[in-house]
Amino acid sequence: MAIVTPKTYYETPEMHGNYAKTTLSELMIKMELLASMDDDSLLKRIRRSQILLHLKMAIREVSRQVGAKSPSIEFELPKSRVWVVPQSYKQWTQISVGLYNELLGRYDFKPLDESRTMSIATGILQGSNYEILYDNLGNILTADSGNAYSIPHQIVDHSRDMPSVSKYGEFTIDKERGCIIFSENLAGRLIQLKYVSDGLEEELTESEVTIHKDLENVITALTYYSCIQWKRTVSANEKRGALDRYKTLLHEAKITFMNLDMRAVRRAILL
């Protein structure tokens, strides 16, 4: 492994923070090395392609459980009030609108509310006698008729008498189209999206998929359990022990990535 000097590290943006990361390729090599050093390793009987598949599935599952990869982006919402989710998007953690603070010369981001009433239903086109219309191939014709794509969703002004009403704006997630739709008042505003990603985009190679080093043990534990879970030649005790180890490590990882600041918790309680 090449030695990286502090000068090289600081002058190469791609290296920043890499010490806390490992790659899918390196994790696979470690698992193969450990298996080769253990004469009794059950992984020796399992194909590399199968181990790699379980390893990728473990990364997805652990990332979902722990929320380890939480990218954030900012964008100016177009007049359509619709934004396509990022390619690596799994689920949102917080969506906010930026309010410019003239005194401090910065944007303060306020959380938006997820709407339960914003319609994303697909409209079915009908004729004058309410009959369903079809195209030349026999498929039902659809359109955005009464949903939030065609009719801007409006919110009621926030007030003390109606504390449940959104104060800054609303949004809803259209999972079918892979879009986020926002209320009318947010068009042209600066939006911040924080979301969970597993980092396993299709175009990335094994050496490009990065994993936090604190998740190595829990990911390899889940991979091992997944590899032996349905093997009839593996004892029930071995399977139970592998599952218990994974659950223990997952619990520890969740605590690690919570980043609890007890002073901040106390301040929040006193407010």
Salt bridges, closest charged atoms under 4 A:
GLU11 OE1 - LYS7 NZ 3.02
GLU32 OE2 - ARG48 NE 2.98
ASP39 OD1 - LYS44 NZ 3.87
GLU61 OE2 - ARG64 NH2 2.83
ASP108 OD1 - ARG106 NE 2.94
GLU114 OE1 - ARG116 NH2 3.84
ASP144 OD1 - ARG177 NH2 2.53
GLU170 OE1 - HIS153 NE2 2.76
ASP174 OD2 - ARG177 NE 3.74
ASP198 OD2 - ARG60 NE 3.30
ASP198 OD2 - LYS90 NZ 3.67
GLU206 OE1 - ARG48 NH2 3.48
ASP214 OD2 - HIS212 ND1 3.79
GLU216 OE1 - LYS30 NZ 3.01
ASP261 OD1 - ARG263 NE 3.81
